[in-house]
Amino acid sequence: MRKSLGLALLSILLLSGCGTAREWFRSDAEEAAAPVALTAIAEARSVQRLWSDALGEPEAGFGLRQRPALDGNTVYAVTGDGALRAIDLETGATRWEIALSEVSNRRGWLFWQSRITDGGLHSSVAVGEGLVVVVGRTGAVFAVNASDGSLRWESQASAEVQAAPLIVRGLVVIRSQDGRTVALDAATGERRWSHQRSIPSLSSLGASAPASAVGLVLVGNEDGIVLGLRAEDGAPIWEAMVAEAEGRSELERIADIDGDLAIGANVLYATSVRGVTAAVALASGQLLWTRENGGPNGLELTPTGVLLADKGGTLWSLDRDNGNALWRQDALLRRQPTAAVLAGDLAVVGDVEGYLHWFDPQTGVLRARTRLQSARIVAAPLASPTGVVVAVSEEGRIAAFRVAE
């Protein structure tokens, strides 16, 4: 009788609330590392979901911060089966789709049987100068016409590429995970120049996309240094150390600049996984200031501040002129927020549980919230000039949202 009673009780617990049962058996360490519980937002603005669609399975690489691109009224995203898709921003309708690198699976043996994925598109997407560029899992570079998806040219990178390529001044610049930066002719795909930099034996998983300003290609590196290369021929012009690799072990010395750089009128801003953010003069590479606030994601600029999420999930705005804190927001602790993106009069981040959070970029006060799905949002959302926000979960769900005025 007692045994039957116990089984019945266990069944009720499992059926009525697995989450509650998990919480009972959660260790103190797990409790301390868990994302902070969300609280209601006072006078929250409503969020409208404009459309939603499926792109593919998580094995396709969405967990590597794979980010779509936005140009005008079109979103360009990769699918789980190795295609590139153009999507209408307002309606979610597919404008065109082209298969570039088909995905296949095979079985491999390494003490146990595992599935190995071949093919697929691996990098974030870049768009500009009438081209859409993306890199496959094996380093194959594809450039297609933005208007109809027709293939313009193909090339080959020296290693895998995670970050979005840069399209600027007739060049397609690609930064591969072996430390090589290559500039290809945007019209033909032919190599114009190449620069090789040694990388540490151990680095983090992410990658910073190349940027451009004042005739330079700007590259954040695994050793914590931002490199300024002359766009014309790839010659190194200056180096700026954002974070120094310090520590006894290779793990302690990780100092990667994984997040995308933010470019002001004459200043570059960068942040490192070591928790350091710096301002660098674009003309000389001179460090203007550094602050012990930083993390693995990119930066966003307001007229007065640098928006960032630190390693613990705190949102910050640092003064662009001196790095002093303008405000901090602790409501997303341990929720692994993405880089912030300006969206209309607000800014937005995604988090580990699939939520999108809109906040006032001048004060950090949360203004709106919605959930894409119960899967992590890894890449920073996209935002149009009209305030439409597009986000992708690591399980390949893409959706567009608009916050009510």
Secondary structure, 3 states (H helix, E strand, C coil): CHHHHHHHHHHHHHHHCHHHHHHHCCCHHHHHHCCCCCCCCCCCCCEEEEEEEECCCHHHCHHHCCCCEEECCEEEEECCCCEEEEEECCCCCEEEEEECCCCEEEEEECCCEEEEEECCECCCCEEECCEEEEEECCCEEEEEECCCCCEEEEEECCCCCCCCCEEECCEEEEECCCCEEEEEECCCCCEEEEEECCCCCCCCCCCCCCEEECCEEEEECCCCEEEEEECCCCCEEEEEECCCCCCCCCCCCCCCCCCCCEECCCEEEEEECCCEEEEEECCCCCEEEEECCCCCCCCEECCCEEEEECCCCCEEEEECCCCCEEEEECCCCCCCCCCCEEECCEEEEECCCCEEEEECCCCCCEEEEEECCCCCCCCCCEECCCCCEEEECCCCEEEEEEECC
